[in-house]
Amino acid sequence: MRVTVLGCSGSTSGPHQPSSGYLIEADGFALGLELGNGTLAELAAVRDPLTLDALVFSHLHPDHCADFSALTVLRRWHPEPPVDTRARRLPVHAPEEAPTRFAAADAPDRAALAETDLTDIYDFRPLTPTVQSIGPFRVQAFEVDHPCETYGFRFTHDGRTLAYTADTGTCLVLDDLAADADTLLGEASWTHSEDRPPGVHLSGRQLGELATRARVKRLLITHVAPWTDPQAVLAEATEVYDGEVVLVEKRMTYRV
């Protein structure tokens, strides 16, 4: 299993840095995880977006899903697609409101919203806190603590596990999500302060403490906001976690 970073800027895109987006691959299966601002272009630099086998969205904030609208244009209007996008609808695993939220972005006007339907090219599958198979991956979803319906995930393949926090504040379920993971891809949007609002994001210290409690073998830090010093976040995490810690970078690939 390998993970390619399409973008890792937190909350919004930054200079030359797209928002959240990742490509997880194994056994020839290409799974997109998030598709935030600017990530479709980065995906196109490493593979044809029309050859994705499935998409997973943790939640529906724009920095995690804005480029879905651009993918819709590509799937609907490409004159010579490498696959038949209607015969081979793309599975989209996302929160329950995804079909209507994405349709709203595609509708020509308010009056046409009720008639706008994307199911000709997408197979929407609502997320629940369950275990399921997506291609060769065993995927377990965990509802985490964020202002909207949001899920973190465990992706397991061939005995190896990648855990992904998504956007979340501290919550008990994170310990189960990350337990004994070979790699934890975790968000740390800001540095630590006691006056940070709860139920939004993790600090570098909180992410490092999670990695220690969960006995994670390697920690990949992502989703650092453009206004936050990434080296300060890294220093907080390494202060409380003794394992390997990496600040992820756009277009880098990490093997799990």
KEKE-3310 file (N, C-alpha, C; in steps of 0.2 Angstrom, whole numbers, plus 5000, padded with zeros to 4 digits):
npx = (5004:5003:5004:5001:5003:4992:4989:4991:4988:4980:4963:4963:4969:4986:5001:5006:5002:4990:4974:4968:4971:4973:4981:4978:4985:4985:4988:4985:4973:4966:4962:4955:4957:4949:4947:4952:4953:4962:4968:4964:4971:4984:4982:4980:4993:4999:4992:4978:4963:4951:4953:4952:4947:4938:4931:4934:4927:4930:4923:4912:4918:4925:4939:4942:4934:4931:4936:4928:4918:4925:4930:4918:4914:4924:4921:4909:4910:4922:4928:4934:4935:4945:4938:4921:4911:4898:4894:4902:4901:4907:4911:4907:4911:4904:4899:4881:4874:4880:4876:4866:4872:4883:4876:4871:4881:4883:4871:4862:4854:4844:4831:4833:4838:4832:4830:4843:4854:4867:4869:4871:4884:4890:4891:4884:4888:4883:4892:4895:4898:4906:4914:4920:4923:4933:4938:4954:4955:4952:4941:4938:4927:4926:4917:4921:4926:4921:4914:4904:4896:4908:4921:4935:4947:4952:4963:4966:4977:4984:4989:4994:4992:4985:4980:4969:4966:4957:4948:4948:4944:4951:4946:4938:4937:4948:4958:4955:4954:4967:4975:4989:4993:5002:5005:5001:4992:4990:4980:4986:4982:4986:4997:4999:4988:4979:4967:4962:4948:4937:4933:4937:4950:4966:4981:4999:5005:4994:4992:5004:5004:4993:4998:5008:5000:4993:5002:5008:5017:5023:5022:5014:5012:4999:4989:4992:4989:4990:4994:5001:5016:5024:5036:5035:5024:5029:5039:5032:5025:5036:5041:5033:5032:5041:5043:5046:5043:5035:5034:5022:5023:5018:5015:5024:5027:5022:5026:5017)
npy = (4994:5011:5029:5044:5061:5073:5085:5095:5106:5115:5119:5129:5132:5135:5145:5139:5127:5114:5110:5097:5081:5064:5050:5033:5017:5000:4984:4988:4995:5011:5022:5037:5049:5061:5077:5091:5109:5112:5100:5091:5094:5091:5077:5074:5075:5064:5053:5048:5056:5050:5037:5033:5022:5022:5034:5042:5052:5062:5072:5086:5099:5113:5112:5099:5094:5102:5101:5091:5095:5099:5087:5081:5088:5084:5070:5070:5077:5075:5072:5060:5049:5038:5028:5021:5032:5032:5019:5014:5019:5029:5024:5033:5036:5044:5057:5057:5068:5071:5068:5078:5090:5090:5091:5103:5111:5109:5112:5122:5133:5139:5135:5123:5114:5104:5094:5091:5078:5067:5054:5047:5046:5044:5033:5034:5031:5031:5035:5025:5021:5008:4993:4989:4983:4991:4989:4982:4985:4984:4994:5004:5015:5029:5040:5056:5071:5085:5100:5097:5082:5070:5058:5048:5036:5018:5010:4995:4983:4968:4965:4977:4993:5009:5023:5037:5052:5062:5078:5084:5087:5082:5066:5051:5041:5041:5034:5021:5021:5024:5014:5004:5006:5005:5016:5033:5045:5060:5075:5091:5106:5117:5125:5121:5127:5131:5138:5135:5132:5118:5102:5104:5105:5096:5099:5100:5094:5087:5078:5071:5065:5057:5048:5042:5036:5027:5018:5019:5016:5025:5042:5053:5070:5081:5093:5106:5122:5137:5148:5144:5139:5126:5119:5122:5115:5102:5101:5101:5088:5079:5081:5073:5061:5047:5040:5039:5054:5063:5078:5079:5081:5089:5079:5069:5051:5039:5024:5011)
npz = (5000:4996:4998:4990:4991:4986:4990:5005:5013:5027:5030:5021:5004:5001:4997:4982:4986:4987:4995:5005:4999:4994:4987:4987:4984:4979:4973:4960:4961:4963:4974:4979:4991:4999:4990:4989:4986:4972:4970:4960:4949:4953:4955:4941:4937:4941:4937:4926:4931:4928:4929:4942:4954:4965:4977:4992:5005:5019:5025:5021:5019:5010:5008:5008:4998:4987:4973:4968:4960:4948:4944:4941:4929:4921:4920:4914:4902:4895:4879:4874:4884:4894:4900:4900:4907:4912:4911:4919:4933:4946:4962:4976:4992:5005:5017:5021:5015:5004:4990:4987:4991:4982:4970:4971:4968:4955:4949:4937:4941:4954:4953:4946:4954:4961:4951:4947:4945:4949:4948:4937:4934:4945:4960:4974:4991:5007:5021:5036:5053:5051:5045:5029:5013:5000:4985:4986:4999:5016:5025:5039:5046:5057:5066:5070:5079:5074:5067:5057:5050:5051:5046:5052:5046:5045:5034:5028:5022:5016:5028:5033:5040:5037:5046:5047:5052:5048:5049:5065:5083:5099:5104:5111:5102:5093:5098:5096:5082:5078:5084:5085:5072:5057:5050:5054:5047:5051:5056:5060:5063:5070:5082:5100:5112:5126:5124:5112:5101:5106:5098:5084:5078:5079:5089:5086:5097:5103:5093:5092:5105:5104:5094:5102:5113:5105:5100:5088:5073:5064:5061:5050:5047:5043:5034:5040:5043:5032:5039:5050:5058:5051:5056:5070:5073:5070:5080:5092:5090:5090:5102:5111:5105:5101:5090:5072:5063:5051:5041:5029:5011:4996:4982:4986:4989:5001:5008:5016)
capx = (5000:5007:5000:5003:5000:4990:4989:4991:4987:4974:4958:4962:4975:4992:5005:5009:5000:4983:4971:4968:4970:4978:4979:4980:4985:4987:4986:4982:4967:4967:4957:4956:4954:4948:4948:4951:4955:4969:4971:4963:4977:4990:4981:4981:5000:5002:4988:4972:4958:4946:4955:4951:4942:4934:4933:4931:4927:4929:4917:4911:4921:4928:4946:4942:4930:4930:4938:4924:4914:4929:4930:4911:4915:4929:4918:4903:4911:4928:4926:4937:4937:4948:4933:4914:4910:4891:4893:4907:4900:4913:4909:4909:4909:4904:4893:4874:4871:4885:4873:4862:4877:4887:4872:4869:4887:4882:4864:4863:4851:4841:4825:4835:4842:4828:4831:4850:4856:4874:4870:4872:4891:4893:4887:4885:4887:4884:4897:4893:4904:4906:4919:4918:4928:4933:4943:4958:4956:4947:4940:4934:4925:4925:4914:4926:4923:4921:4908:4900:4897:4915:4924:4942:4947:4958:4963:4970:4979:4990:4992:4997:4986:4985:4975:4969:4961:4953:4948:4944:4947:4952:4940:4940:4937:4954:4963:4954:4956:4975:4978:4994:4994:5009:5006:4995:4991:4986:4980:4988:4981:4989:5001:4995:4986:4973:4961:4959:4941:4936:4929:4938:4957:4972:4988:5005:5006:4989:4993:5010:5001:4989:5002:5011:4995:4990:5008:5009:5024:5026:5017:5014:5008:4996:4983:4994:4986:4995:4996:5004:5023:5025:5041:5033:5020:5033:5043:5027:5024:5042:5043:5029:5031:5048:5044:5047:5038:5037:5029:5021:5024:5014:5018:5028:5024:5024:5024:5014)
capy = (5000:5017:5035:5049:5067:5078:5092:5094:5113:5114:5124:5132:5131:5140:5147:5133:5121:5113:5108:5090:5076:5059:5044:5027:5012:4994:4979:4991:4999:5018:5025:5044:5051:5069:5081:5098:5114:5112:5093:5088:5096:5087:5070:5073:5075:5057:5048:5051:5056:5046:5030:5032:5016:5024:5040:5043:5059:5061:5077:5090:5106:5113:5111:5092:5091:5107:5099:5086:5098:5099:5080:5080:5091:5079:5064:5071:5081:5073:5069:5053:5046:5031:5023:5024:5035:5030:5012:5012:5024:5030:5024:5039:5035:5050:5058:5056:5073:5072:5069:5084:5095:5091:5093:5110:5115:5107:5114:5128:5138:5136:5131:5116:5110:5097:5090:5089:5072:5065:5047:5044:5045:5042:5028:5037:5026:5035:5032:5024:5018:5001:4990:4987:4982:4995:4986:4977:4988:4984:5001:5005:5022:5031:5046:5060:5077:5091:5104:5093:5075:5069:5052:5046:5029:5014:5007:4989:4979:4964:4965:4984:4998:5016:5026:5044:5056:5067:5084:5082:5088:5076:5062:5045:5036:5042:5029:5015:5023:5024:5008:5000:5007:5005:5023:5037:5051:5064:5082:5095:5112:5123:5124:5119:5132:5129:5142:5133:5129:5111:5099:5107:5102:5094:5103:5095:5090:5082:5072:5067:5061:5051:5043:5038:5031:5021:5014:5020:5015:5031:5048:5058:5076:5084:5098:5112:5128:5141:5153:5140:5137:5118:5117:5122:5109:5096:5101:5099:5081:5075:5081:5069:5055:5045:5037:5043:5059:5066:5083:5077:5086:5088:5074:5064:5045:5035:5017:5009)
capz = (5000:4996:4998:4987:4994:4981:4994:5012:5016:5031:5030:5014:5000:5002:4991:4978:4990:4987:5001:5007:4994:4994:4982:4990:4979:4980:4969:4954:4963:4964:4979:4980:4998:4998:4984:4990:4981:4968:4970:4954:4944:4956:4953:4934:4936:4942:4934:4924:4936:4925:4930:4949:4955:4970:4980:4999:5008:5026:5026:5015:5019:5003:5008:5007:4992:4982:4966:4965:4954:4942:4942:4937:4922:4917:4919:4910:4896:4891:4873:4873:4891:4894:4902:4900:4914:4913:4912:4925:4938:4951:4969:4981:4999:5008:5022:5018:5012:4998:4983:4986:4991:4976:4965:4972:4965:4948:4946:4933:4944:4960:4951:4943:4959:4963:4946:4946:4948:4947:4949:4930:4933:4952:4964:4981:4996:5013:5026:5043:5057:5050:5041:5023:5008:4995:4981:4990:5006:5022:5027:5044:5047:5064:5067:5074:5082:5070:5067:5053:5050:5048:5048:5051:5043:5045:5028:5029:5016:5016:5035:5035:5042:5037:5049:5044:5057:5045:5053:5072:5089:5103:5106:5113:5096:5089:5101:5092:5075:5077:5088:5082:5065:5054:5048:5055:5043:5056:5055:5066:5060:5073:5088:5105:5116:5130:5122:5106:5102:5106:5092:5078:5075:5084:5088:5085:5103:5103:5088:5095:5111:5101:5091:5108:5116:5101:5098:5081:5071:5060:5061:5045:5049:5037:5036:5043:5040:5029:5044:5055:5057:5051:5060:5077:5074:5070:5086:5097:5090:5092:5109:5115:5102:5100:5083:5066:5062:5044:5038:5022:5006:4990:4977:4989:4990:5007:5008:5022)
cpx = (5004:5002:5004:5000:4999:4990:4988:4990:4980:4970:4957:4969:4980:4996:5008:5007:4993:4981:4972:4967:4975:4976:4982:4980:4988:4984:4982:4976:4969:4961:4959:4953:4955:4950:4947:4953:4962:4971:4969:4969:4983:4988:4982:4989:5003:4998:4981:4966:4952:4947:4954:4946:4937:4936:4930:4932:4926:4923:4917:4913:4925:4935:4947:4938:4929:4931:4933:4920:4918:4929:4923:4911:4919:4925:4912:4905:4918:4926:4928:4939:4940:4943:4926:4912:4902:4890:4897:4906:4905:4910:4912:4906:4910:4899:4886:4872:4875:4881:4869:4867:4881:4883:4871:4875:4886:4876:4865:4860:4847:4835:4827:4838:4839:4829:4838:4852:4863:4875:4871:4880:4894:4888:4889:4883:4888:4888:4893:4898:4904:4913:4917:4924:4928:4939:4947:4958:4950:4947:4936:4933:4924:4922:4918:4922:4925:4915:4903:4901:4904:4918:4931:4941:4953:4957:4968:4971:4985:4993:4995:4991:4988:4979:4975:4964:4956:4953:4945:4948:4948:4946:4942:4941:4944:4959:4962:4955:4963:4978:4983:4995:5001:5010:5000:4996:4987:4986:4982:4988:4985:4993:4996:4994:4979:4967:4959:4952:4941:4932:4931:4944:4961:4978:4993:5006:5001:4990:4999:5008:4997:4993:5006:5006:4993:4996:5009:5016:5027:5020:5019:5009:5006:4991:4986:4992:4991:4998:5000:5011:5023:5030:5039:5028:5024:5037:5038:5026:5030:5044:5039:5029:5038:5049:5046:5041:5040:5031:5028:5022:5020:5019:5023:5024:5027:5022:5022:5016)
cpy = (5006:5023:5040:5056:5071:5085:5091:5101:5112:5120:5127:5131:5136:5141:5140:5126:5120:5111:5100:5086:5071:5053:5038:5021:5006:4989:4982:4995:5006:5021:5032:5045:5058:5071:5088:5103:5113:5105:5089:5088:5091:5079:5069:5072:5068:5051:5051:5051:5051:5039:5029:5026:5018:5031:5040:5050:5059:5066:5081:5097:5106:5111:5103:5089:5096:5105:5093:5089:5098:5092:5078:5083:5086:5073:5065:5073:5079:5069:5062:5050:5039:5026:5026:5026:5034:5023:5010:5018:5024:5029:5029:5037:5041:5051:5058:5062:5075:5072:5075:5090:5096:5093:5100:5114:5114:5110:5121:5134:5135:5132:5124:5112:5104:5092:5088:5083:5069:5058:5043:5043:5043:5037:5030:5032:5030:5031:5031:5021:5011:4999:4988:4986:4987:4993:4981:4979:4986:4991:5001:5012:5023:5038:5050:5067:5083:5094:5101:5086:5073:5062:5051:5038:5025:5010:5001:4985:4975:4964:4972:4988:5005:5019:5034:5047:5060:5074:5082:5085:5082:5073:5055:5040:5036:5036:5023:5016:5021:5018:5004:5001:5008:5013:5027:5043:5056:5072:5086:5103:5118:5120:5123:5126:5130:5133:5140:5130:5122:5109:5102:5104:5100:5099:5098:5091:5085:5076:5068:5062:5055:5046:5038:5033:5025:5017:5014:5019:5021:5036:5052:5064:5079:5090:5104:5118:5133:5146:5150:5138:5129:5116:5117:5116:5102:5095:5099:5091:5077:5076:5076:5062:5053:5041:5041:5047:5062:5072:5081:5083:5084:5083:5069:5057:5042:5028:5015:5002)
cpz = (5000:4995:4995:4989:4988:4984:5001:5016:5020:5030:5024:5010:5002:4996:4988:4982:4990:4994:5001:5001:4994:4989:4986:4985:4982:4975:4962:4955:4965:4968:4980:4987:4999:4991:4984:4985:4978:4968:4964:4949:4947:4954:4946:4932:4937:4939:4931:4929:4934:4927:4938:4949:4960:4973:4987:5002:5015:5028:5020:5016:5013:5003:5007:5001:4987:4974:4964:4959:4948:4939:4938:4930:4918:4915:4914:4903:4892:4885:4871:4879:4890:4897:4901:4906:4916:4914:4918:4930:4944:4958:4973:4988:5003:5013:5018:5014:5005:4991:4982:4987:4985:4970:4965:4968:4957:4945:4942:4937:4950:4958:4948:4948:4961:4957:4944:4949:4945:4947:4942:4930:4940:4956:4971:4986:5003:5018:5033:5047:5057:5046:5035:5018:5002:4991:4986:4997:5010:5025:5033:5046:5054:5064:5072:5076:5078:5069:5062:5053:5047:5051:5047:5048:5045:5038:5029:5023:5017:5023:5037:5036:5041:5041:5047:5049:5054:5049:5060:5078:5093:5105:5107:5107:5092:5092:5097:5085:5074:5080:5083:5075:5063:5052:5050:5051:5047:5054:5061:5063:5063:5079:5094:5110:5120:5128:5115:5106:5102:5100:5086:5075:5081:5083:5087:5091:5104:5099:5090:5101:5109:5098:5097:5111:5112:5098:5091:5079:5067:5060:5055:5047:5043:5039:5040:5040:5037:5034:5050:5053:5057:5056:5068:5078:5074:5077:5092:5096:5092:5099:5113:5111:5100:5093:5078:5064:5055:5043:5031:5017:5000:4985:4980:4990:4996:5006:5015:5024)
residu = (MET:ARG:VAL:THR:VAL:LEU:GLY:CYS:SER:GLY:SER:THR:SER:GLY:PRO:HIS:GLN:PRO:SER:SER:GLY:TYR:LEU:ILE:GLU:ALA:ASP:GLY:PHE:ALA:LEU:GLY:LEU:GLU:LEU:GLY:ASN:GLY:THR:LEU:ALA:GLU:LEU:ALA:ALA:VAL:ARG:ASP:PRO:LEU:THR:LEU:ASP:ALA:LEU:VAL:PHE:SER:HIS:LEU:HIS:PRO:ASP:HIS:CYS:ALA:ASP:PHE:SER:ALA:LEU:THR:VAL:LEU:ARG:ARG:TRP:HIS:PRO:GLU:PRO:PRO:VAL:ASP:THR:ARG:ALA:ARG:ARG:LEU:PRO:VAL:HIS:ALA:PRO:GLU:GLU:ALA:PRO:THR:ARG:PHE:ALA:ALA:ALA:ASP:ALA:PRO:ASP:ARG:ALA:ALA:LEU:ALA:GLU:THR:ASP:LEU:THR:ASP:ILE:TYR:ASP:PHE:ARG:PRO:LEU:THR:PRO:THR:VAL:GLN:SER:ILE:GLY:PRO:PHE:ARG:VAL:GLN:ALA:PHE:GLU:VAL:ASP:HIS:PRO:CYS:GLU:THR:TYR:GLY:PHE:ARG:PHE:THR:HIS:ASP:GLY:ARG:THR:LEU:ALA:TYR:THR:ALA:ASP:THR:GLY:THR:CYS:LEU:VAL:LEU:ASP:ASP:LEU:ALA:ALA:ASP:ALA:ASP:THR:LEU:LEU:GLY:GLU:ALA:SER:TRP:THR:HIS:SER:GLU:ASP:ARG:PRO:PRO:GLY:VAL:HIS:LEU:SER:GLY:ARG:GLN:LEU:GLY:GLU:LEU:ALA:THR:ARG:ALA:ARG:VAL:LYS:ARG:LEU:LEU:ILE:THR:HIS:VAL:ALA:PRO:TRP:THR:ASP:PRO:GLN:ALA:VAL:LEU:ALA:GLU:ALA:THR:GLU:VAL:TYR:ASP:GLY:GLU:VAL:VAL:LEU:VAL:GLU:LYS:ARG:MET:THR:TYR:ARG:VAL)
# end
